[in-house]
Amino acid sequence: MINCCKKGVCTLAMIVKVLVIIGGVNWGLVGLGMLLGVEGGYNIVNMLLSSIPVLEAVVYLLVGVAAVMAIFDCKCQKCSADGVCTPCGATEAPKTEGTM
């Protein structure tokens, strides 16, 4: 049961975290591009997906939904059990070797 809870969050919470980070970095780069006077800024999502506008819109939508979900936190059993999933919380204390 080594690292079974992936730092105490469920898969959905981890996806939300990654999407919020992607959105934050993208907006930071957009702002940086505006300050530096770069025409169009450094919108990475737009640079990568401008040829597929529907997919670009889906990415923006997913990042927005993830941000709203991050506001309310995940309420699943795995995330709400003191930040540790049940199997990890139920593990025995580590045994030490060579004690006197």
Residue frames as qw, qx, qy, qz and C-alpha x, y, z in Angstrom:
[[0.000, 0.885, 0.466, 0.000, 0.00, 0.00, 0.00],
 [0.436, -0.330, 0.073, 0.834, 2.85, 2.36, -0.72],
 [0.063, 0.235, -0.188, -0.952, 1.54, 5.75, -1.91],
 [0.128, 0.405, 0.890, 0.166, -1.93, 4.28, -2.44],
 [0.068, 0.808, 0.506, -0.294, -3.72, 7.57, -1.86],
 [0.467, 0.497, 0.241, 0.690, -1.58, 9.75, -4.13],
 [0.167, 0.133, -0.269, 0.939, -1.05, 12.41, -1.47],
 [0.089, 0.358, 0.705, -0.606, -4.57, 12.06, -0.12],
 [0.419, 0.422, -0.004, -0.804, -6.64, 13.18, -3.10],
 [0.733, 0.336, 0.588, -0.067, -8.86, 11.39, -5.57],
 [0.507, 0.170, 0.544, 0.646, -8.26, 11.34, -9.31],
 [0.126, 0.832, 0.446, 0.306, -10.88, 14.02, -9.97],
 [0.339, -0.912, -0.016, 0.231, -9.28, 16.38, -7.44],
 [0.572, -0.347, 0.423, 0.611, -5.90, 15.81, -9.08],
 [0.390, 0.474, 0.564, 0.553, -7.34, 16.57, -12.56],
 [0.080, -0.947, -0.300, -0.079, -8.94, 19.74, -11.20],
 [0.488, -0.738, 0.167, 0.436, -5.63, 20.81, -9.69],
 [0.540, -0.039, 0.525, 0.657, -3.76, 20.25, -12.98],
 [0.242, 0.683, 0.531, 0.439, -6.39, 22.15, -15.01],
 [0.223, -0.957, -0.162, 0.094, -6.34, 25.10, -12.60],
 [0.534, -0.539, 0.325, 0.564, -2.54, 25.21, -12.82],
 [0.463, 0.273, 0.579, 0.614, -2.69, 25.11, -16.63],
 [0.063, 0.861, 0.432, 0.261, -5.21, 27.94, -16.64],
 [0.382, -0.880, -0.010, 0.282, -3.22, 30.03, -14.18],
 [0.545, -0.307, 0.437, 0.647, 0.03, 29.63, -16.10],
 [0.363, 0.502, 0.576, 0.533, -1.74, 30.44, -19.37],
 [0.072, -0.946, -0.295, -0.114, -3.25, 33.65, -17.94],
 [0.505, -0.717, 0.168, 0.451, 0.12, 34.59, -16.46],
 [0.517, -0.028, 0.528, 0.674, 1.73, 34.22, -19.87],
 [0.197, 0.754, 0.507, 0.368, -1.06, 36.24, -21.50],
 [0.264, -0.949, -0.112, 0.132, -0.41, 39.07, -19.01],
 [0.570, -0.474, 0.355, 0.570, 3.34, 38.85, -19.55],
 [0.459, 0.324, 0.570, 0.599, 2.86, 39.05, -23.30],
 [0.033, 0.905, 0.370, 0.206, 0.67, 42.13, -22.88],
 [0.413, -0.853, 0.073, 0.309, 3.25, 43.84, -20.66],
 [0.535, -0.306, 0.501, 0.607, 6.02, 43.08, -23.12],
 [0.358, 0.604, -0.136, -0.699, 3.93, 44.36, -26.03],
 [0.172, -0.082, 0.917, 0.350, 3.80, 41.05, -27.84],
 [0.534, 0.099, -0.241, -0.805, 0.97, 41.11, -30.36],
 [0.792, -0.094, -0.501, -0.335, -1.49, 38.39, -29.36],
 [0.572, -0.610, 0.437, -0.331, 0.37, 37.69, -26.12],
 [0.150, 0.351, -0.924, 0.013, 1.68, 34.30, -25.11],
 [0.780, -0.040, 0.264, -0.565, -1.61, 32.41, -25.00],
 [0.138, -0.330, 0.922, 0.146, -0.26, 28.85, -25.12],
 [0.515, 0.331, 0.758, -0.225, -3.70, 27.23, -25.46],
 [0.511, 0.768, 0.088, -0.375, -4.45, 29.45, -28.45],
 [0.113, 0.678, -0.657, -0.309, -1.02, 28.79, -29.97],
 [0.238, -0.161, 0.957, 0.045, -1.49, 25.03, -29.71],
 [0.298, 0.397, 0.865, -0.076, -5.17, 24.74, -30.59],
 [0.236, 0.513, 0.002, -0.825, -6.04, 27.77, -32.76],
 [0.248, 0.171, -0.745, -0.595, -6.48, 25.50, -35.77],
 [0.347, -0.356, -0.860, -0.119, -9.22, 23.62, -33.87],
 [0.189, -0.396, 0.149, -0.886, -11.42, 26.35, -32.32],
 [0.776, -0.393, -0.273, -0.410, -13.94, 23.90, -30.85],
 [0.820, -0.133, -0.430, 0.352, -11.20, 22.02, -28.98],
 [0.262, 0.276, -0.289, 0.878, -9.74, 25.33, -27.77],
 [0.467, -0.441, -0.038, -0.766, -13.16, 26.32, -26.43],
 [0.868, -0.303, -0.380, -0.099, -13.51, 22.93, -24.70],
 [0.630, 0.047, -0.439, 0.638, -10.14, 23.41, -22.97],
 [0.047, -0.337, 0.191, -0.921, -11.18, 26.88, -21.74],
 [0.690, -0.393, -0.215, -0.568, -14.50, 25.46, -20.55],
 [0.854, -0.186, -0.454, 0.172, -12.82, 22.60, -18.68],
 [0.411, 0.154, -0.394, 0.807, -10.38, 25.01, -16.99],
 [0.305, -0.381, 0.043, -0.872, -13.31, 27.21, -15.93],
 [0.824, -0.345, -0.310, -0.326, -15.28, 24.28, -14.54],
 [0.755, -0.035, -0.478, 0.448, -12.16, 23.07, -12.73],
 [0.135, 0.305, -0.304, 0.893, -11.73, 26.51, -11.14],
 [0.591, -0.399, -0.054, -0.699, -15.31, 26.45, -9.85],
 [0.896, -0.208, -0.391, -0.026, -14.81, 22.90, -8.55],
 [0.558, 0.164, -0.467, 0.666, -11.60, 23.98, -6.79],
 [0.227, -0.459, 0.166, -0.843, -13.57, 26.66, -4.93],
 [0.780, -0.340, -0.008, -0.525, -15.86, 24.05, -3.37],
 [0.193, -0.468, 0.851, -0.136, -13.22, 21.34, -2.77],
 [0.560, 0.021, -0.778, -0.284, -13.79, 17.65, -3.33],
 [0.588, -0.362, 0.363, -0.626, -16.21, 16.05, -0.86],
 [0.835, 0.086, -0.517, -0.164, -15.54, 12.39, -1.66],
 [0.859, -0.512, -0.011, 0.004, -14.64, 9.92, 1.10],
 [0.835, 0.123, -0.062, 0.533, -11.05, 9.68, -0.08],
 [0.290, 0.532, -0.080, 0.792, -10.42, 13.43, 0.08],
 [0.404, -0.692, -0.007, -0.598, -12.46, 14.21, 3.18],
 [0.887, -0.393, -0.223, 0.098, -10.93, 11.61, 5.54],
 [0.488, -0.792, 0.176, 0.323, -8.39, 14.01, 7.03],
 [0.279, 0.811, -0.431, -0.281, -6.65, 14.24, 3.67],
 [0.073, -0.370, 0.921, 0.093, -5.72, 10.57, 3.69],
 [0.696, -0.005, -0.499, -0.517, -7.60, 7.76, 2.02],
 [0.839, -0.393, 0.144, -0.347, -8.97, 4.95, 4.18],
 [0.956, 0.087, -0.189, 0.207, -6.39, 2.30, 3.21],
 [0.450, 0.496, -0.363, 0.647, -3.48, 4.66, 3.99],
 [0.370, -0.594, 0.274, -0.660, -5.04, 5.78, 7.25],
 [0.918, -0.288, 0.060, -0.267, -5.47, 2.16, 8.31],
 [0.741, 0.392, -0.480, 0.259, -1.87, 1.11, 7.79],
 [0.784, -0.516, -0.216, 0.271, 0.18, -0.02, 10.74],
 [0.183, -0.933, 0.279, 0.134, 2.91, 2.09, 12.25],
 [0.649, 0.586, -0.479, 0.077, 6.26, 1.46, 10.59],
 [0.908, -0.394, -0.008, 0.144, 8.34, -1.20, 12.29],
 [0.090, 0.877, -0.468, 0.060, 11.85, -0.25, 13.21],
 [0.945, 0.077, -0.268, 0.173, 14.70, -2.72, 13.01],
 [0.589, 0.295, -0.408, 0.632, 17.71, -2.93, 15.26],
 [0.373, -0.727, 0.110, -0.566, 16.11, -1.50, 18.38],
 [0.283, 0.266, -0.812, 0.435, 17.56, -2.51, 21.71]]
